[in-house]
Amino acid sequence: MKSKDEIIVFQNQSHLVQQHFNNCGICPTLLDICLATDLMVKFATEGYSKELKTRFDNFEIYIEDKKPKKN
């Protein structure tokens, strides 16, 4: 079970993730939101690491296909 602090961090990061997708014009799946939120929570609680940077890079590659195509 998550602590109250962990729940607050998750909620805050989830909100930021949803704003980011909205600002980029991406309509994410619920799984996309969860995956991105997990990455952000890890960054917020543990800080930068080489491994986390790789995970962010891989997620960005994955999410690029969700962006609307420009004509």
N, C-alpha and C positions, 0 to 999 in steps of 0.2 A: 504494500500500500504506500502511496506517495505521501510525503509530508505536506503540510500546508504551504511551506515555502516552495516546494517543487511544483505544486499545483499552480501557484501564482506565477512562477517563471513560465510554465507551460502555457498558461492563458495569455500572458503578455506576448510571448513569442508567436503564438498562434495568431494573435491579432496583427502583429507585424507582418507575418507571412501572408495573410489574407490581403493586407494593404499592398504589399509588394506585387502580388499577382494581379490585383486590380489595377495598380499603376502601370503595369506592363501589358495590360489587356489580355491576360491569360485567364482562361476558365479552367481551373484545376479540378481534378477529381478529389474526392475526400482523401484518398490515399496520398495524392500529391501534397495536400495540405499537411497530413500527418508526417510524411517523410521530411518535408521542409521544416516543419516545426521541431521534429526530433533533432535535426541538424542544428537549428538555432538554439535549442535548449542546451545541447552539448557545448556549443560555442559560449553561451552565456554562463554556464556553470563551470566549465573547465578551461576555457580560453583557447587560443590558437594552438594548433599542432599541425605537423606535416601531414599526418594521417587524416585529420579533419579537413584540411585544405583539399586533399585528394577527393574526399567524399563530396565536398562542395562542388569541385570541378566536374565530377561525374554526374552529380544532380543537375548542374547547369546544362550539360550536354543532353541529358534526358529531357529536361523541360523545354529546351529550344524547340522541339517538335510541337509543343503546345501553343507556341506563339502564332498569332494570326499571320498569314502570308501576305506580303505586300504585292500589289499588282503593278 
